[in-house]
């Protein structure tokens, strides 16, 4: 069950004042976005979103106490840049993803669709895919097993990763408490910044609840400021909360 929380009028007012927020308009390359994050955002805060694992400048995960995984052993040793709102969740809004395009033809003459076609044809898709506010470092194995599943609350599920309390069951994911606020504000940002992505009623309820329950901290505010210097636009959801918290 999704937590049912009555939001104060002040928080509801906040959400209505940022409906015209804009998304990424200058970074079209996913690889460039990742390099920017590595070099200019996380250079002095090398810590993954879900498992709070440390990693070095070469993206090697430092051994995390109690972390285990039964799959993707090689990817467990490296960090990857996770789309918190999965690329497929907004990608399917593009016809190139769903149906393909006349220019999406392989060297062998085979037509293709999906992510590769959307990336090849649509500038808007590339901007969304490269939005750094939606990208976080994650242990590769966690990123792989999370897949494109929606976040939820799974009270009876057990952690899939030992000491890292990331739970995956029936194509749903319950993230650790420490990540929930940042996840929520990423979803809320993407919802208001891009017309191609809209939260379902159920996901909106959950993200609004997590936004209230797990407030911003100093690092989340600093991360947002650093990204703005590179990407140009604000994550107004985060910065509204930072302003209230005076962080």
N, C-alpha and C positions, 0 to 999 in steps of 0.2 A: 504494500500500500504506500502511496505517496504521502509524505508528511503534509497534514492539513494545517496551514498556518494563516491566521488573519493578519494581513499586512497593515501597518499603520498608514494613515492617510499621507504622511510625509513621504513614505517610500513609493506609494502609488503615484504621487505627484511627480516624483523623480522620473519614473519610467515614462511618463507622458511628455516630459520636456525634452527628451532626446530621440524622438521618433524620426527626426530628419538627419540623423548622423550619417556620415558618408564613410565608405570603406576605402581600401587601398586603390590608389589611382596611378601609381608610378612604378611599382615593381611587378614585372610580368614573368619573371623567372623564379621558379620554385628553388632551383639551386642557388640563385643569388640571395633569396630570402634566407635560406639555411646558413649560408656563409656570413651574412650580416648578423644573424643571431649568434653564431659561434664567436665572431670576432668583436662585435660591438655591443652586445647585450649581455651575454652569459660569460664573458671573459673572466669575470671575478666572482661569479656565482654559479659554479658548475654543479648543479644539483637537479636531478630529474623530478618531474611533476608528481608522479604517482608514488614512487618508492623511496624518494628522498635519497637516491643513490648518488654518490660523487662520480664525476668523470673527468678525464684529463683533456688537454688541448687537442689530442688526436682522436677524441671520441671513444676512448676506451673506458669501460665502466670499471671503477675500482671495486674490489670485492665488498659486497654488502652483507653484513652479518645476518644470517638466517634466511637470505633470499634463495629460493629454489624454483626450478621450472623443469617440467618433464618434456618440454618441446622447445625447439628453436635454440638449442644450446649455443651455437655459434653467435646468433643474434643477441643472446643474453650478455655477451661480452662487449657489446657496442651500444652506444646510444643512437637513436634515430629521432627525427623531428616529426612528432605526432600531430596530425590534424585533430584537435579536440572535437570539433564538429567534422566528422569524417568527410573526405572529399566526395564520396559517393552520395552522401546525404544532400549535398547541394548540387553535385554534378548531374544527378538525374533530372534536374530541372532544365538541362540543356538538351535540345533535340539531337545534337551531335553525339552525346553520350548514349541516348536511348536508341537512336535509329541510324547513326552514322552520317556520312557526308560523301559526296561524290569525289572529294579530294582525299578521303581516308582510304587509301589503297596501298598495300604493302608492295615491296620490290618484286614479290612473286605474283602480283596482280590480284591479291585477295583483299576484299573489302573488310574493314574493321570498324568497330564503334567503341563505346566505353570511354574510359579516362584518356587514352591516347588520342582518340579522335577529338574529344572536347578540347584537349590541350593544344592540338594542332590547329584547330579552326577558330575557336572562340577566345577573343581577347578578354572578355568579361570572366570567363572561366579561369583563365590564367591569373588574373588579378585576385580572384577569390582564393585560388589554390596557394598563392604566394603571400597572402595576408599574414604578417608575422604575429598579429595579436591572437591568431588561432593556432599557432605553432608552438609546441612545447617539447623539451627534451624528454625522452622516455627510453627505458631499457628496451632494446630491440625485440626481445621475446614478448614483453608486455604489449608493445605496440602491435605485434603480429597477432596475438591471441585476442586482444581487444577488438580487432577487425573494424567493422563499421557498426557495431552493436550500439544501441541506445543505452544511456545511463538510466539506472533505476535504483530501487531499494530492495535488497535481497537478504532479509533478516535471517533466513535459515541456511544460507549458502556459506561455504567455507572459503578461505583464501586459496587462490590457485598458485600463490607464489611465496608460501612460507610466511616470513615476518612482514612481507609487504602485503597489506590488507586490500588487495585488488581481487574482487570476486566476480567470476564469470559463470553464468548459468542460463541455459535456455535462451541463448542469443541476447542476453542482457548483462549489463555490467554495473556493479556497485563499486565506485572508487573509494580509496581511503579518505578519511575525514579531512586530512590536510589538503587534499586537492579539490574538494567540492566547491569551494567559493570561486576559485579561479576558473574551474570548468563552467560554472553557472554564468559568470560574467562574460566568458568567451561566447557561449551560446546566445546570451541576450544581445551582445554586441553584433554578432553575425546576423541576427534576426532583424535588427534595425538598420544595419549598414547595407544590406543587399536584398533587393527585391526578389532575387532568385531563391532565397532561403527563408522559409517560414517555419517557426516552431509549431508543433502540434499542441493542442490544448493541454494534454497530459504532460508533455515535456516542458511547456511554459510554466505550469504549476510547480513542477519539481525544481526548475532552475530559479524561479522567483523565490521559492522557499529556501534553497541553498544559498542564494545571494544574501538573504537576510540572516540566516543562521551562522554563516561563516564569513565574516567581514574581511575587508582588505587588510593587508599588512604592509609594512614599509617596503619590502621587496617587490610586491605586486605593483605598487605605485611607481617605484623606480623603474621597473621593467617597462611599464607603459610609457613613461617619459622618454626612455631611451629609444623605444620603437618609434615614437612620434618624430624624433629627430631624424630618423632614417626614412620612414615611410610617409611622413607628412601629415597624416590625419590622426585625430584623437580617437582613443577608445573611450567614448564619453561615459559609458556605463561605469568603467573603472574610475575615471577621473572625478566623476560626481561623488562616488563613495570616498575617494581619497580626500576630496575637499571637505566633506562632512567630518571625516576622521582626523583631519588636519595632518595628513601624512604626505 
